[in-house]
Amino acid sequence: MTKADIVNSISNNLGMEKRDTQLIIEAFMDEVKKGMISGENVYLRGFGTFLIKERKEKKGRNISSNTTITIPAHSIPAFKPSKEFAENVKKNVLIK
């Protein structure tokens, strides 16, 4: 499913113009990004949490030069679905 698919579906369900729906969805995504970039987790009850995970410094390998490198500690965005959401996916999505 793409952003365009989501826009079409919401637009049809609510009877809104696709352009207005797209602006709302993009504004929502911008707010989630801004919150996370400022260091905040974003909690959406019944859906899930967009959270920031901390990765510790670790050793890695540069395969081309066969040397050990240090990968610095860093933060990454992650998503944790709500319990109900995860259970619904588990029950309804067939393994391919």
Secondary structure as a PSIPRED ss2 file (coil, helix, strand):
# PSIPRED VFORMAT (PSIPRED V4.0)

   1 M C   1.000  0.000  0.000
   2 T C   1.000  0.000  0.000
   3 K H   0.000  1.000  0.000
   4 A H   0.000  1.000  0.000
   5 D H   0.000  1.000  0.000
   6 I H   0.000  1.000  0.000
   7 V H   0.000  1.000  0.000
   8 N H   0.000  1.000  0.000
   9 S H   0.000  1.000  0.000
  10 I H   0.000  1.000  0.000
  11 S H   0.000  1.000  0.000
  12 N H   0.000  1.000  0.000
  13 N H   0.000  1.000  0.000
  14 L H   0.000  1.000  0.000
  15 G C   1.000  0.000  0.000
  16 M C   1.000  0.000  0.000
  17 E C   1.000  0.000  0.000
  18 K H   0.000  1.000  0.000
  19 R H   0.000  1.000  0.000
  20 D H   0.000  1.000  0.000
  21 T H   0.000  1.000  0.000
  22 Q H   0.000  1.000  0.000
  23 L H   0.000  1.000  0.000
  24 I H   0.000  1.000  0.000
  25 I H   0.000  1.000  0.000
  26 E H   0.000  1.000  0.000
  27 A H   0.000  1.000  0.000
  28 F H   0.000  1.000  0.000
  29 M H   0.000  1.000  0.000
  30 D H   0.000  1.000  0.000
  31 E H   0.000  1.000  0.000
  32 V H   0.000  1.000  0.000
  33 K H   0.000  1.000  0.000
  34 K H   0.000  1.000  0.000
  35 G H   0.000  1.000  0.000
  36 M H   0.000  1.000  0.000
  37 I H   0.000  1.000  0.000
  38 S C   1.000  0.000  0.000
  39 G C   1.000  0.000  0.000
  40 E C   1.000  0.000  0.000
  41 N C   1.000  0.000  0.000
  42 V E   0.000  0.000  1.000
  43 Y E   0.000  0.000  1.000
  44 L E   0.000  0.000  1.000
  45 R C   1.000  0.000  0.000
  46 G C   1.000  0.000  0.000
  47 F C   1.000  0.000  0.000
  48 G E   0.000  0.000  1.000
  49 T E   0.000  0.000  1.000
  50 F E   0.000  0.000  1.000
  51 L E   0.000  0.000  1.000
  52 I E   0.000  0.000  1.000
  53 K E   0.000  0.000  1.000
  54 E E   0.000  0.000  1.000
  55 R E   0.000  0.000  1.000
  56 K C   1.000  0.000  0.000
  57 E C   1.000  0.000  0.000
  58 K E   0.000  0.000  1.000
  59 K E   0.000  0.000  1.000
  60 G E   0.000  0.000  1.000
  61 R E   0.000  0.000  1.000
  62 N E   0.000  0.000  1.000
  63 I C   1.000  0.000  0.000
  64 S C   1.000  0.000  0.000
  65 S C   1.000  0.000  0.000
  66 N C   1.000  0.000  0.000
  67 T E   0.000  0.000  1.000
  68 T E   0.000  0.000  1.000
  69 I E   0.000  0.000  1.000
  70 T E   0.000  0.000  1.000
  71 I E   0.000  0.000  1.000
  72 P C   1.000  0.000  0.000
  73 A C   1.000  0.000  0.000
  74 H E   0.000  0.000  1.000
  75 S E   0.000  0.000  1.000
  76 I E   0.000  0.000  1.000
  77 P E   0.000  0.000  1.000
  78 A E   0.000  0.000  1.000
  79 F E   0.000  0.000  1.000
  80 K E   0.000  0.000  1.000
  81 P E   0.000  0.000  1.000
  82 S C   1.000  0.000  0.000
  83 K H   0.000  1.000  0.000
  84 E H   0.000  1.000  0.000
  85 F H   0.000  1.000  0.000
  86 A H   0.000  1.000  0.000
  87 E H   0.000  1.000  0.000
  88 N H   0.000  1.000  0.000
  89 V H   0.000  1.000  0.000
  90 K H   0.000  1.000  0.000
  91 K H   0.000  1.000  0.000
  92 N H   0.000  1.000  0.000
  93 V C   1.000  0.000  0.000
  94 L C   1.000  0.000  0.000
  95 I C   1.000  0.000  0.000
  96 K C   1.000  0.000  0.000
